[in-house]
Amino acid sequence: MPVSTDDYVAVADHLARYCWKVDTGDVEGWVELWAEDGVFRGTGPDDIVGREALRVVPISVKKRCGDKMAHFAGNLYCDYGETIDTITAHFYNYVTTWMNGAPGKPSVLARSVATLVRNGGGWLIKMNHVDMLTGA
């Protein structure tokens, strides 16, 4: 079942923050977008589980690319899960890099299916399952 307009806007905002915070190396801000036992699946051979482990993601991005990486989440659609306190968000994540003064170039196109859980007035990512379509 499609989600309410308010929930859709909140999830779209959450995913935009997810992109901005990982790209700018905002470790604390990015980790706070996740549930305590959040799972990031599909970016490597093993799942990244829990906030402490998730800290490595923005650190790795910043180390590898400085501030020269940009994630774009698009084509978002959302449905409620078993209750209105769980949302499944489907979106594409297009990642570009801007290294050494060169024009932006595609790095990855990924199909993402994220499960978000309501947390007070907001949302937290319970799982983001990424299917790399190109690149890494």
DSSP file (Angstrom, degrees, kcal/mol; ACC not computed):
  #  RESIDUE AA STRUCTURE BP1 BP2  ACC     N-H-->O    O-->H-N    N-H-->O    O-->H-N    TCO  KAPPA ALPHA  PHI   PSI    X-CA   Y-CA   Z-CA
    1    1 A M              0   0    0      0, 0.0    79,-2.7     0, 0.0     0, 0.0   0.000 360.0 360.0 360.0 128.3    0.0    0.0    0.0
    2    2 A P  B     -A   79   0A   0      0, 0.0    77,-0.2     0, 0.0     2,-0.1  -0.197 360.0-113.7 -57.9 153.6    1.4    3.4   -1.0
    3    3 A V        -     0   0    0     75,-0.8    75,-0.1     1,-0.2    84,-0.0  -0.373  31.8 -89.1 -88.5 165.3    2.4    5.6    1.9
    4    4 A S     >  -     0   0    0      1,-0.1     4,-2.6    -2,-0.1     5,-0.2  -0.265  38.3-111.0 -66.1 159.8    0.9    8.9    3.1
    5    5 A T  H  > S+     0   0    0      1,-0.2     4,-2.7     2,-0.2     5,-0.2   0.912 119.0  52.6 -59.5 -43.1    2.3   12.1    1.6
    6    6 A D  H  > S+     0   0    0      1,-0.2     4,-2.2     2,-0.2    -1,-0.2   0.921 111.8  45.1 -60.7 -44.1    3.8   13.1    4.9
    7    7 A D  H  > S+     0   0    0      2,-0.2     4,-2.5     1,-0.2    -1,-0.2   0.891 112.1  52.3 -68.3 -38.3    5.6    9.7    5.2
    8    8 A Y  H  X S+     0   0    0     -4,-2.6     4,-2.8     2,-0.2     5,-0.2   0.946 111.3  46.3 -61.3 -47.9    6.8    9.9    1.6
    9    9 A V  H  X S+     0   0    0     -4,-2.7     4,-2.5     1,-0.2    -1,-0.2   0.906 112.2  51.4 -61.8 -41.1    8.3   13.3    2.1
   10   10 A A  H  X S+     0   0    0     -4,-2.2     4,-2.2    -5,-0.2    -1,-0.2   0.906 112.5  45.3 -63.8 -41.3    9.9   12.3    5.4
   11   11 A V  H  X S+     0   0    0     -4,-2.5     4,-2.6     2,-0.2     5,-0.2   0.914 112.1  51.2 -69.1 -42.2   11.5    9.2    3.7
   12   12 A A  H  X S+     0   0    0     -4,-2.8     4,-2.0     1,-0.2    -2,-0.2   0.914 112.4  47.2 -60.0 -42.3   12.7   11.2    0.7
   13   13 A D  H  X S+     0   0    0     -4,-2.5     4,-2.4    -5,-0.2    -1,-0.2   0.910 110.6  52.5 -63.2 -43.0   14.3   13.7    3.1
   14   14 A H  H  X S+     0   0    0     -4,-2.2     4,-2.2     1,-0.2    -2,-0.2   0.914 110.7  46.9 -60.1 -44.5   15.9   10.9    5.1
   15   15 A L  H  X S+     0   0    0     -4,-2.6     4,-2.1     2,-0.2    -1,-0.2   0.844 109.5  53.7 -70.2 -32.8   17.4    9.4    2.0
   16   16 A A  H  X S+     0   0    0     -4,-2.0     4,-2.6    -5,-0.2    -1,-0.2   0.915 110.0  47.7 -64.9 -41.6   18.7   12.8    0.8
   17   17 A R  H  X S+     0   0    0     -4,-2.4     4,-3.1     2,-0.2     5,-0.3   0.896 107.4  57.2 -63.6 -39.7   20.4   13.2    4.2
   18   18 A Y  H  X S+     0   0    0     -4,-2.2     4,-1.7     2,-0.2    -2,-0.2   0.927 111.3  43.0 -54.2 -48.2   21.8    9.7    3.8
   19   19 A C  H  X S+     0   0    0     -4,-2.1     4,-2.2     2,-0.2    52,-0.2   0.952 116.9  44.9 -65.4 -50.8   23.4   10.8    0.5
   20   20 A W  H  X S+     0   0    0     -4,-2.6     4,-2.0     1,-0.2     6,-0.2   0.902 113.4  49.7 -61.9 -42.9   24.7   14.2    1.7
   21   21 A K  H  <>S+     0   0    0     -4,-3.1     5,-2.2     1,-0.2     4,-0.5   0.878 112.1  46.0 -70.2 -37.4   26.1   12.9    5.0
   22   22 A V  H ><5S+     0   0    0     -4,-1.7     3,-0.7    -5,-0.3    -1,-0.2   0.908 113.8  50.4 -69.4 -38.9   28.0   10.0    3.4
   23   23 A D  H 3<5S+     0   0    0     -4,-2.2    46,-0.3     1,-0.2    -2,-0.2   0.832 113.6  44.1 -67.6 -32.1   29.4   12.3    0.7
   24   24 A T  T 3<5S-     0   0    0     -4,-2.0    -1,-0.2    -5,-0.2    -2,-0.2   0.446 112.7-115.6 -93.2   0.3   30.6   14.9    3.2
   25   25 A G  T < 5 +     0   0    0     -3,-0.7     2,-1.8    -4,-0.5    -3,-0.2   0.755  55.9 160.1  74.5  23.5   32.1   12.4    5.6
   26   26 A D     >< +     0   0    0     -5,-2.2     4,-2.7    -6,-0.2     5,-0.2  -0.582  11.5 176.2 -80.0  83.1   29.6   13.3    8.4
   27   27 A V  H  > S+     0   0    0     -2,-1.8     4,-2.7     1,-0.2     5,-0.2   0.932  74.3  43.2 -58.0 -53.5   30.1   10.0   10.3
   28   28 A E  H  > S+     0   0    0      1,-0.2     4,-2.0     2,-0.2    -1,-0.2   0.921 115.7  48.8 -63.4 -43.8   27.9   10.8   13.3
   29   29 A G  H  4 S+     0   0    0      2,-0.2     4,-0.4     1,-0.2    -1,-0.2   0.896 113.9  46.1 -62.3 -40.6   25.1   12.2   11.1
   30   30 A W  H >< S+     0   0    0     -4,-2.7     3,-1.4    -9,-0.2     4,-0.2   0.926 112.1  49.6 -69.2 -44.8   25.1    9.3    8.8
   31   31 A V  H >< S+     0   0    0     -4,-2.7     3,-1.8     1,-0.3    -1,-0.2   0.860 103.0  61.7 -63.5 -35.3   25.2    6.7   11.5
   32   32 A E  T 3< S+     0   0    0     -4,-2.0    -1,-0.3     1,-0.3    -2,-0.2   0.638  91.7  67.6 -68.2 -12.4   22.3    8.4   13.3
   33   33 A L  T <  S+     0   0    0     -3,-1.4    92,-2.6    -4,-0.4    -1,-0.3   0.586  94.4  75.2 -78.1 -10.1   20.1    7.7   10.2
   34   34 A W  E <  S-b  125   0A   0     -3,-1.8    92,-0.2    90,-0.3     2,-0.1  -0.703  86.8-110.2-105.7 151.5   20.3    4.0   11.0
   35   35 A A  E >   -     0   0A   0     90,-2.8     3,-2.3    -2,-0.3    15,-0.1  -0.395  43.1-103.1 -66.3 156.6   18.6    1.7   13.6
   36   36 A E  E 3  S+     0   0A   0      1,-0.3    15,-1.6    14,-0.1    16,-0.2   0.852 125.4  36.0 -51.7 -38.1   21.0    0.4   16.2
   37   37 A D  E 3  S+     0   0A   0     13,-0.2    -1,-0.3    14,-0.1    -2,-0.0   0.002  89.5 155.4-106.0  27.0   21.0   -3.0   14.5
   38   38 A G  E <   -     0   0A   0     -3,-2.3    12,-3.1    11,-0.1     2,-0.4  -0.136  30.9-145.7 -56.9 150.4   20.8   -1.6   10.9
   39   39 A V  E     -bC 127  49A   0     87,-1.8    89,-2.6    10,-0.2     2,-0.6  -0.982  11.1-164.5-125.9 128.9   22.2   -3.7    8.1
   40   40 A F  E     -bC 128  48A   0      8,-2.6     8,-2.4    -2,-0.4     2,-0.4  -0.963  23.4-177.5-110.5 114.3   23.9   -2.4    4.9
   41   41 A R  E     +b  129   0A   0     87,-2.8    89,-3.4    -2,-0.6     6,-0.1  -0.916  48.2  28.2-121.5 137.8   23.9   -5.3    2.4
   42   42 A G  S    S+     0   0    0      2,-0.4    90,-0.4    -2,-0.4    -1,-0.1   0.352  83.5  95.4 106.7  -5.2   25.4   -5.6   -1.1
   43   43 A T  S    S+     0   0    0      3,-0.2    -2,-0.1    -3,-0.1     4,-0.1   0.565  98.6   0.2 -93.2  -8.5   28.4   -3.2   -1.2
   44   44 A G  S    S-     0   0    0      2,-0.2    -2,-0.4     4,-0.0     4,-0.1  -0.901  92.6 -77.3-159.7-175.3   30.9   -5.9   -0.3
   45   45 A P  S    S+     0   0    0      0, 0.0     2,-0.3     0, 0.0    -4,-0.0   0.773 111.6  45.9 -68.3 -24.8   31.1   -9.6    0.4
   46   46 A D  S    S-     0   0    0     -5,-0.0    -3,-0.2     1,-0.0    -2,-0.2  -0.892  88.0-108.7-120.9 149.1   29.8   -9.2    4.0
   47   47 A D        -     0   0    0     -2,-0.3     2,-0.6    -6,-0.1    -6,-0.2  -0.393  25.7-132.4 -64.8 148.9   26.9   -7.3    5.5
   48   48 A I  E     -C   40   0A   0     -8,-2.4    -8,-2.6    -2,-0.1     2,-0.5  -0.950  33.0-170.7-103.7 116.2   27.8   -4.3    7.6
   49   49 A V  E     +C   39   0A   0     -2,-0.6     4,-0.5   -10,-0.2   -10,-0.2  -0.929  37.4   9.7-122.1 127.2   25.7   -4.7   10.7
   50   50 A G  S  > S-     0   0    0    -12,-3.1     4,-2.3    -2,-0.5   -13,-0.2   0.204  83.7 -83.6  90.8 151.3   25.2   -2.2   13.6
   51   51 A R  H  > S+     0   0    0    -15,-1.6     4,-1.1     1,-0.2    -1,-0.1   0.854 124.1  55.6 -58.5 -38.9   26.0    1.4   14.0
   52   52 A E  H >4 S+     0   0    0    -16,-0.2     3,-0.6     1,-0.2     4,-0.3   0.937 112.6  42.2 -62.5 -44.7   29.6    0.9   15.1
   53   53 A A  H >4 S+     0   0    0     -4,-0.5     3,-1.5     1,-0.2     4,-0.2   0.860 108.0  61.0 -68.0 -35.7   30.3   -1.1   12.0
   54   54 A L  H >< S+     0   0    0     -4,-2.3     3,-1.7     1,-0.3    -1,-0.2   0.729  84.8  79.3 -65.0 -21.7   28.4    1.3    9.8
   55   55 A R  T <X S+     0   0    0     -4,-1.1     4,-1.2    -3,-0.6    -1,-0.3   0.788  82.0  66.2 -56.1 -28.7   30.8    4.1   10.9
   56   56 A V  H <> S+     0   0    0     -3,-1.5     4,-2.8    -4,-0.3    -1,-0.3   0.763  87.0  70.9 -67.9 -23.8   33.4    2.8    8.4
   57   57 A V  H <> S+     0   0    0     -3,-1.7     4,-2.4    -4,-0.2     5,-0.2   0.973 103.9  34.6 -64.1 -59.0   31.3    3.7    5.4
   58   58 A P  H  > S+     0   0    0      0, 0.0     4,-2.4     0, 0.0    -1,-0.2   0.845 118.0  55.4 -66.0 -28.8   31.5    7.5    5.4
   59   59 A I  H  X S+     0   0    0     -4,-1.2     4,-2.3     2,-0.2    -2,-0.2   0.931 109.9  46.1 -63.9 -44.2   35.1    7.2    6.7
   60   60 A S  H  X S+     0   0    0     -4,-2.8     4,-2.5     2,-0.2     5,-0.2   0.906 112.3  50.1 -64.8 -43.4   36.0    5.0    3.7
   61   61 A V  H  X S+     0   0    0     -4,-2.4     4,-2.9    -5,-0.2     5,-0.4   0.940 112.9  46.4 -60.8 -47.3   34.3    7.4    1.2
   62   62 A K  H  X S+     0   0    0     -4,-2.4     4,-2.1     1,-0.2    -2,-0.2   0.894 113.9  48.4 -63.3 -40.5   36.1   10.4    2.6
   63   63 A K  H  < S+     0   0    0     -4,-2.3    -1,-0.2    -5,-0.2    -2,-0.2   0.895 118.5  39.8 -66.4 -40.4   39.4    8.6    2.6
   64   64 A R  H  < S+     0   0    0     -4,-2.5    -2,-0.2    -5,-0.2    -1,-0.2   0.868 136.2  12.1 -77.8 -37.4   39.0    7.4   -1.0
   65   65 A C  H >< S-     0   0    0     -4,-2.9     3,-2.2     1,-0.3     2,-0.2   0.447  78.7-150.8-125.4  -2.6   37.4   10.5   -2.5
   66   66 A G  T 3< S-     0   0    0     -4,-2.1    -1,-0.3    -5,-0.4     3,-0.2  -0.484  78.3 -30.5  61.9-128.4   37.7   13.4   -0.2
   67   67 A D  T 3  S+     0   0    0     -2,-0.2    -1,-0.3     1,-0.2    -5,-0.1   0.013 118.5 100.5-106.5  27.7   34.7   15.6   -1.0
   68   68 A K    <   +     0   0    0     -3,-2.2    30,-2.9    -6,-0.1     2,-0.4  -0.115  58.6  88.5-108.0  34.7   34.6   14.5   -4.6
   69   69 A M  E     - D   0  97A   0    -46,-0.3     2,-0.4    28,-0.2    28,-0.2  -0.989  51.6-169.7-129.2 142.3   31.8   11.9   -4.5
   70   70 A A  E     - D   0  96A   0     26,-2.5    26,-2.5    -2,-0.4     2,-0.4  -0.984   5.7-161.0-136.6 125.6   28.1   12.5   -5.0
   71   71 A H  E     - D   0  95A   0     -2,-0.4     2,-0.5   -52,-0.2    24,-0.2  -0.846   6.1-167.1-100.1 138.3   25.2   10.1   -4.4
   72   72 A F  E     - D   0  94A   0     22,-2.0    22,-2.6    -2,-0.4     2,-0.5  -0.970   4.6-160.0-127.1 115.1   21.9   10.8   -6.0
   73   73 A A  E     + D   0  93A   0     -2,-0.5     2,-0.3    20,-0.2    20,-0.2  -0.835  29.3 155.3 -93.6 127.3   18.8    8.8   -4.8
   74   74 A G  E     + D   0  92A   0     18,-2.6    18,-2.7    -2,-0.5     3,-0.1  -0.895  38.4  44.7-146.9 175.3   16.0    8.9   -7.4
   75   75 A N  E    S-     0   0A   0     -2,-0.3     2,-0.3    16,-0.2    -1,-0.2   0.895  74.9-177.4  53.4  45.3   12.9    7.1   -8.8
   76   76 A L  E     +     0   0A   0     -3,-0.1     2,-0.3    15,-0.1    15,-0.2  -0.555  15.3 169.6 -78.5 129.3   11.8    6.6   -5.2
   77   77 A Y  E     - D   0  90A   0     13,-2.1    13,-3.0    -2,-0.3     2,-0.4  -0.993  12.6-161.5-135.3 149.8    8.6    4.8   -4.4
   78   78 A C  E     - D   0  89A   0     -2,-0.3   -75,-0.8    11,-0.2     2,-0.3  -0.955  10.2-177.0-133.3 143.8    7.5    3.6   -1.0
   79   79 A D  E     -AD   2  88A   0      9,-2.0     9,-3.0    -2,-0.4     2,-0.1  -0.979  31.2-111.4-133.5 148.7    5.0    1.1    0.4
   80   80 A Y  E     - D   0  87A   0    -79,-2.7     7,-0.3    -2,-0.3     4,-0.2  -0.458  28.2-142.0 -71.7 152.5    4.0    0.3    4.0
   81   81 A G        -     0   0    0      5,-2.8    -1,-0.1     2,-0.9     6,-0.0   0.300  62.4 -44.1 -85.0-140.3    5.1   -3.0    5.4
   82   82 A E  S    S+     0   0    0      2,-0.0     2,-0.3     3,-0.0    -2,-0.1   0.786 132.7  16.2 -66.0 -26.6    2.9   -5.0    7.8
   83   83 A T  S >  S-     0   0    0      3,-0.1     3,-1.3     0, 0.0    -2,-0.9  -0.847  88.7-101.4-135.1 173.9    2.1   -1.8    9.7
   84   84 A I  T 3  S+     0   0    0     -2,-0.3    -2,-0.0     1,-0.2     3,-0.0   0.409 113.8  73.5 -78.8   5.4    2.4    1.9    9.0
   85   85 A D  T 3  S+     0   0    0      1,-0.1    33,-2.6    33,-0.1     2,-0.4   0.346  93.6  58.7 -96.8   4.6    5.5    1.9   11.2
   86   86 A T  E <   - E   0 117A   0     -3,-1.3    -5,-2.8    31,-0.2     2,-0.4  -1.000  64.5-173.8-134.2 134.0    7.5    0.1    8.5
   87   87 A I  E     -DE  80 116A   0     29,-2.6    29,-3.0    -2,-0.4     2,-0.6  -0.984  16.3-150.3-127.4 138.0    8.2    1.4    5.0
   88   88 A T  E     -DE  79 115A   0     -9,-3.0    -9,-2.0    -2,-0.4     2,-0.5  -0.952  19.8-164.2-103.0 120.1    9.9   -0.3    2.1
   89   89 A A  E     -DE  78 114A   0     25,-3.2    25,-2.9    -2,-0.6     2,-0.5  -0.919   4.8-164.3-109.2 124.9   11.6    2.3   -0.1
   90   90 A H  E     +DE  77 113A   0    -13,-3.0   -13,-2.1    -2,-0.5     2,-0.3  -0.926  26.8 143.4-107.0 130.0   12.7    1.4   -3.6
   91   91 A F  E     - E   0 112A   0     21,-2.3    21,-3.3    -2,-0.5     2,-0.4  -0.990  45.8-115.9-158.5 161.1   15.2    3.8   -5.3
   92   92 A Y  E     -DE  74 111A   0    -18,-2.7   -18,-2.6    -2,-0.3     2,-0.6  -0.838  22.2-153.4 -98.6 142.5   18.1    4.0   -7.6
   93   93 A N  E     -DE  73 110A   0     17,-3.0    17,-2.3    -2,-0.4     2,-0.5  -0.957   8.8-168.4-119.5 112.4   21.4    5.4   -6.3
   94   94 A Y  E     -DE  72 109A   0    -22,-2.6   -22,-2.0    -2,-0.6     2,-0.5  -0.887   7.4-164.8-102.3 123.6   23.6    7.0   -8.9
   95   95 A V  E     -DE  71 108A   0     13,-3.1    12,-3.2    -2,-0.5    13,-1.6  -0.926   8.1-179.5-116.9 131.0   27.1    7.7   -7.7
   96   96 A T  E     -DE  70 106A   0    -26,-2.5   -26,-2.5    -2,-0.5     2,-0.3  -0.877  13.1-148.3-122.6 157.9   29.6   10.0   -9.4
   97   97 A T  E     -DE  69 105A   0      8,-2.2     8,-2.2    -2,-0.3   -28,-0.2  -0.942   7.7-165.4-125.4 152.5   33.1   11.0   -8.6
   98   98 A W    >   +     0   0    0    -30,-2.9     3,-0.6    -2,-0.3     2,-0.2  -0.493  29.1 169.6-131.8  58.7   34.9   14.3   -9.4
   99   99 A M  G >   -     0   0    0      1,-0.2     3,-2.4     4,-0.2    -2,-0.1  -0.450  56.9  -1.3 -84.2 147.3   38.5   13.4   -8.8
  100  100 A N  G 3  S-     0   0    0      1,-0.3    -1,-0.2    -2,-0.2     0, 0.0   0.763 124.1 -62.1  52.3  35.1   41.6   15.4   -9.7
  101  101 A G  G <  S+     0   0    0     -3,-0.6    -1,-0.3     1,-0.2    -2,-0.1   0.488  99.9 138.6  75.2   1.6   39.6   18.3  -11.2
  102  102 A A    <   -     0   0    0     -3,-2.4    -1,-0.2     1,-0.1     3,-0.1  -0.397  63.6 -90.9 -76.4 156.1   38.2   16.1  -13.9
  103  103 A P        -     0   0    0      0, 0.0    -4,-0.2     0, 0.0    -1,-0.1  -0.261  60.4 -79.0 -60.3 155.7   34.6   16.3  -14.9
  104  104 A G        -     0   0    0     -6,-0.1    -6,-0.2    -3,-0.1   -35,-0.0  -0.240  52.1-169.0 -57.3 140.9   32.2   14.1  -13.0
  105  105 A K  E     -E   97   0A   0     -8,-2.2    -8,-2.2    -3,-0.1    -6,-0.1  -0.980  29.2 -96.8-132.9 149.0   32.2   10.5  -14.1
  106  106 A P  E     +E   96   0A   0      0, 0.0   -10,-0.3     0, 0.0     3,-0.1  -0.339  38.2 171.1 -61.6 139.7   29.8    7.7  -13.2
  107  107 A S  E     -     0   0A   0    -12,-3.2    29,-0.5     1,-0.4     2,-0.3   0.711  62.5  -9.2-112.5 -47.4   31.1    5.4  -10.5
  108  108 A V  E     -EF  95 135A   0    -13,-1.6   -13,-3.1    27,-0.2     2,-0.5  -0.994  42.8-157.5-154.3 143.8   28.1    3.2   -9.7
  109  109 A L  E     -EF  94 134A   0     25,-0.5    24,-2.8    -2,-0.3    25,-1.4  -0.997  29.1-179.4-119.2 124.2   24.4    2.7  -10.5
  110  110 A A  E     -EF  93 132A   0    -17,-2.3   -17,-3.0    -2,-0.5     2,-0.6  -0.954  27.8-139.7-127.9 142.6   22.7    0.7   -7.8
  111  111 A R  E     -EF  92 131A   0     20,-2.6    20,-2.9    -2,-0.4     2,-0.4  -0.901  30.9-164.5 -96.5 124.5   19.2   -0.5   -7.2
  112  112 A S  E     -EF  91 130A   0    -21,-3.3   -21,-2.3    -2,-0.6     2,-0.5  -0.904  21.1-172.8-117.7 139.3   18.4   -0.1   -3.5
  113  113 A V  E     -EF  90 129A   0     16,-2.2    16,-2.5    -2,-0.4     2,-0.4  -0.960  19.8-175.1-126.0 111.7   15.6   -1.6   -1.4
  114  114 A A  E     -EF  89 128A   0    -25,-2.9   -25,-3.2    -2,-0.5     2,-0.5  -0.867  18.7-149.6-113.0 140.6   15.6   -0.1    2.0
  115  115 A T  E     -EF  88 127A   0     12,-3.0    11,-3.2    -2,-0.4    12,-1.7  -0.942  19.5-170.9-105.1 125.2   13.4   -0.9    5.0
  116  116 A L  E     -EF  87 125A   0    -29,-3.0   -29,-2.6    -2,-0.5     2,-0.4  -0.911   7.4-154.6-117.1 144.7   12.8    2.0    7.4
  117  117 A V  E     -EF  86 124A   0      7,-2.7     7,-2.1    -2,-0.4   -31,-0.2  -0.937  26.8-106.9-120.1 141.8   11.2    1.9   10.8
  118  118 A R  E     - F   0 123A   0    -33,-2.6     2,-0.4    -2,-0.4     5,-0.3  -0.420  32.1-174.2 -67.7 137.1    9.3    4.7   12.5
  119  119 A N  E >   - F   0 122A   0      3,-2.7     3,-2.2    -2,-0.1     2,-0.3  -0.851  60.0 -61.0-135.0  95.5   11.3    6.3   15.4
  120  120 A G  T 3  S-     0   0    0     -2,-0.4    -1,-0.1     1,-0.3    -2,-0.0  -0.517 121.7 -14.6  63.0-123.3    9.2    8.8   17.2
  121  121 A G  T 3  S+     0   0    0     -2,-0.3    -1,-0.3    -3,-0.1     2,-0.1   0.405 135.4  44.5 -90.2   2.4    8.4   11.5   14.6
  122  122 A G  E <  S- F   0 119A   0     -3,-2.2    -3,-2.7    -5,-0.0     2,-0.3  -0.395  79.3-100.9-128.3-156.8   11.0   10.2   12.1
  123  123 A W  E     - F   0 118A   0     -5,-0.3     2,-0.3  -113,-0.1    -5,-0.2  -0.931  16.0-159.9-134.5 153.3   12.5    7.2   10.5
  124  124 A L  E     - F   0 117A   0     -7,-2.1    -7,-2.7    -2,-0.3     2,-0.6  -0.981  29.6-112.9-131.1 147.4   15.6    5.0   10.8
  125  125 A I  E     +bF  34 116A   0    -92,-2.6   -90,-2.8    -2,-0.3    -9,-0.3  -0.699  29.9 177.4 -80.9 120.3   17.0    2.7    8.2
  126  126 A K  E    S-     0   0A   0    -11,-3.2   -87,-1.8    -2,-0.6     2,-0.3   0.834  72.6  -4.3 -87.4 -41.3   16.7   -1.0    9.4
  127  127 A M  E     -bF  39 115A   0    -12,-1.7   -12,-3.0   -89,-0.2     2,-0.5  -0.974  52.1-165.7-152.9 139.9   18.2   -2.4    6.2
  128  128 A N  E     -bF  40 114A   0    -89,-2.6   -87,-2.8    -2,-0.3     2,-0.7  -0.961  13.4-167.0-122.9 112.5   19.5   -1.1    2.9
  129  129 A H  E     -bF  41 113A   0    -16,-2.5   -16,-2.2    -2,-0.5     2,-0.4  -0.894   9.6-163.9-103.0 116.3   20.0   -3.9    0.4
  130  130 A V  E     - F   0 112A   0    -89,-3.4     2,-0.6    -2,-0.7   -18,-0.2  -0.848  13.3-163.5-107.7 131.8   22.0   -2.6   -2.6
  131  131 A D  E     - F   0 111A   0    -20,-2.9   -20,-2.6    -2,-0.4     2,-0.4  -0.937  20.8-140.7-113.3 105.7   22.2   -4.4   -5.9
  132  132 A M  E     + F   0 110A   0     -2,-0.6   -22,-0.2   -90,-0.4     3,-0.1  -0.528  23.4 177.4 -69.6 118.9   25.1   -2.9   -7.9
  133  133 A L  E     +     0   0A   0    -24,-2.8     2,-0.3    -2,-0.4   -23,-0.2   0.765  67.9   4.7 -93.1 -29.7   24.1   -2.6  -11.5
  134  134 A T  E    S+ F   0 109A   0    -25,-1.4   -25,-0.5     0, 0.0    -1,-0.2  -0.936 110.1  16.4-144.7 166.2   27.4   -1.1  -12.8
  135  135 A G  E       F   0 108A   0     -2,-0.3   -27,-0.2     1,-0.2   -28,-0.0  -0.476 360.0 360.0  78.0-136.2   30.8   -0.1  -11.4
  136  136 A A              0   0    0    -29,-0.5    -1,-0.2    -2,-0.2   -28,-0.1   0.457 360.0 360.0 -54.1 360.0   32.1   -1.5   -8.1
